[in-house]
Amino acid sequence: MLLTAFLTEGTAALEPLYPRREARSLLLMLCEAHLGVQRHTPIIEPSYEIPSDRLPSLLDALERLKKGEPVQYVLGFSEFLGRRFRVSPAVLIPRPETEQLVQAAVDILRGLPRGARVLDLCTGSGCIAWSLAMEVPGTSVVGVDISQDALQVAQNQDFTMGAGAQAPVFVHADILAPAQPFPFGPFDLIVSNPPYIMEREKARMRPNVLDFEPSLALFVPDSDPLLFYRAVAAWSSRLLTPGGTGLVEINETLGGDTAELFASAGFSDVRQMKDFFDKDRFVGFQKSAF
């Protein structure tokens, strides 16, 4: 089968789910992963024939896409801050907004003495924990999640640590039980991208998210949308060093409420920060040094 024919037929098959340009882009991602071709290959080599031994797996991948499965799960990886992270339906697919969370955390860590300690609550794939450990060598990172399947994904990320960098430690714990025994810390920085999408917001979400990504990591009840942030505040009160910093990703519609929660919990320098879409996406806070 010609590569051009596969792209033409596959794009048409995906158009009920995706705009034409996005559908073709997804197929090109499959072809890069399965065939090792480049995005320009169909243009400069229109007679390129898909090897017969590769075609079945490529067609199977297309069938998964036709059912709405995210391409990252089909491929088994997702790009995040220039690195390739393993993903599965046990973990959320890393988002560009979370890259901004990591970049803000890196800026904080680079202003601290070497050997700072970080706690990543609701670590999921471990993309935050691993990125911080690699971006700021010498940093000690502990990642926490309630899902054993998610922790297995996080622990099995395959990175070679550079000089002075150390791999994160991943721990099974329930963030909603902040008083549980936890033989780690204290921490100079606590970061979290917890569940924050309200149930009533499901109607605006695409099926490839609703049907495939883990609800446990996405949704909170409409009646208590800030329950995870209360838990983060409790963990931070207990485990942040005096003068330590917290940084969380938030629901854009609840920025003021989330900031007020941390201010009411006794933290100082509480601030809202916007993402690159100019939406309220992060809240930072600090524990008193006294």
Beta strands, then each sheet from edge to edge (+ up, - down):
strand 1: 77-80
strand 2: 83-86
strand 3: 117-121
strand 4: 140-145
strand 5: 169-172
strand 6: 187-192
strand 7: 197-198
strand 8: 219-220
strand 9: 240-249
strand 10: 268-274
strand 11: 280-286
sheet 1: 1+ 2-
sheet 2: 5+ 4+ 3+ 6+ 9+ 11- 10+
sheet 3: 7+ 8+
end
